[in-house]
Structure formats: structure tokens, C-alpha cells
Amino acid sequence: MKLRRTLLTLLPKLALSRSTGLLTRLPLPSALRAPFYKRFARRYGVDLHEVALPLDQYRSFRDFFIRQLPDGARPVDSTSPLVWPSDSRIVSSGSIAGGRILQVKGHDYSLRDLVVDPVLAAALDNGSQATLYLSPRDYHRVHAPFDAVCSAKHHVPGKLFPVNPGAQDAIPDLFARNERLVLEMRLASGQVGAVVFVAALNVGDIVFEHSLPHRFERGDELGYFAFGSTIIVLLGPGPLRITEQARDTVVKMGAALPCETSGTAHLRERED
């Protein structure tokens, strides 16, 4: 564990990530595109039935990686006030207590360090969270997990450690150390929320193109990563609470995110 931490710390992460970014943008010859993407799909388990365009229409690897899905591939659950924002694997979920978020078993990190803004951190404390890892096989666009108005965004410079399971075990405070984008959200009930995009090795590229303030409905696209990374959904105390789910559970964007709701949450859903 210590050796892995040392190697990851010494790795020239920024230079590697920038170089990878440049390479992924290079146009591929048309004849090589389909064979290259098929080989990548076999290596990582990408479902090529969930690709919106013919493979030879993705000009670069980056274009293929940030691909959209065919219409109807991810129906958004209309019965749940919370839905999963991405195709991903659960890292941790459940309560935020004492301003700390679980990273892996036995290790947690500071909510305030993650979101940086002390006012936002105080509003989210004693709420709930879900941390999700997007692997290279996953669809990499991220969608709104709840109906809310996004009022502000904060880009937080940081490192570009990998965020795969091995790095999560080895690097303390990983998600609060990496570069990230924090979106401040407010639900119709007044409950405070946030969605945090965490960058990683080969992912210095978080794309969010909306003008603020902006109202998002469940399932609306928020933005995307140019490679695998992590999304953290945060809810402050209020009518909705994310319940604890088993680590490593695979989830799909748009499916119901298990939660506890009060009468106020149901009332707001009916009014909307």
C-alpha cells in the first residue's frame, strides 16, 4: 500500500494527462476507427449496442469516449425523486456525519475540503451522499440526479491521481485532493444539494456548458468527462436522504436511486 502511494505520488500525472488528452484528440483514419474501437470495447467490456452512431463516424478516440447513447437506452425513472446520474459503480453511500465522507472502509475525508466553500459544507453536513466510479467501459455523460436549480459552480484546482479502486485504497483524501468541479444545487423543497465532478489521471477535462442559474430536471445532461472518473452526489438535511447501498454495486443512469423520503418530498413531487 505504501509503495503504491509513493509511486502514484511520484508519477508525473499532469504531464501524462495532458499528453493523453492530445493523443485522444488526434483524428484516426476512417478505415482504422471501427477496428480500434472494437478492440477497446473487447478489452474493457463496452456494449457496442449502446452506441448512437456507426463506429466509423467517431473521428477520434475522444469522440468515441464521450459518445451519446441511442434514444431510449436509459429511461429516467419517473416514480423516484432521485435517480443515478451516471453509469457507474458505487464507491460509498449513506450518511454524512461530523463533516466526514466515507472514501473506503476505514478511511474518510473532509466534506469542507471536498467542496471548499465553508457555507456550502455547513449546509450539506449531516445529510447524505453517493460516490460513484466511472470506469473506462462506462457511458461518460453525467445527468442530474434530482430536480433542482444550479446556482453556482466552483472549479477547484488539484492533483490528477487515478481514482480506480486501488488508488482509492492507497491515497488518503483522494477525492478532496484531485481537481474537481462543484455544482451548487437547490431542490424545490429548499433542500441543498451538490454534484461534484472529480477529475483523475488522463481526465483533466471536465465539460460543463450551461449558463447559470439553470434549472435541471432529473435525467437532464449536466456535463461529461473525457475519460473515467468519479461523481459525488451530496444532499443536505431535508426531505430526501440517500440510503446506504452495497459497495461495488453497478448502477445505470436514470434508474431509481434508493432513498428515504418524507411527506414533504412527496408533496413537492406532486406539485411539480
Number of C-alpha atoms within 10 A of each C-alpha: 11 9 9 14 17 12 11 17 14 9 14 13 19 17 13 14 19 15 12 15 19 10 13 18 13 12 14 16 11 14 9 11 21 17 13 14 20 15 13 15 15 12 11 12 13 18 13 14 9 15 16 14 14 10 18 18 12 20 16 19 21 19 15 20 21 17 19 16 15 12 9 7 14 16 12 21 17 13 10 18 21 26 26 26 30 28 24 27 20 20 25 23 23 19 23 22 14 11 17 18 27 22 20 16 10 7 14 15 19 18 25 19 16 25 24 16 13 12 10 18 20 14 15 26 21 18 24 25 26 25 23 26 24 24 18 18 19 21 26 23 22 24 23 25 29 24 21 23 20 23 14 14 17 14 15 17 13 16 20 28 27 22 23 17 12 12 16 18 18 17 22 16 18 22 32 20 20 22 22 27 21 20 21 21 26 19 21 15 15 12 19 21 26 25 27 22 26 29 30 29 24 23 23 26 17 20 15 16 9 12 9 11 13 12 16 19 13 21 25 17 17 19 16 22 26 23 25 25 26 24 25 21 22 30 27 25 18 20 19 23 21 21 15 15 16 11 15 14 12 14 18 19 24 25 22 19 22 16 18 13 16 11 10 13 19 15 11 14 15 8 8 8
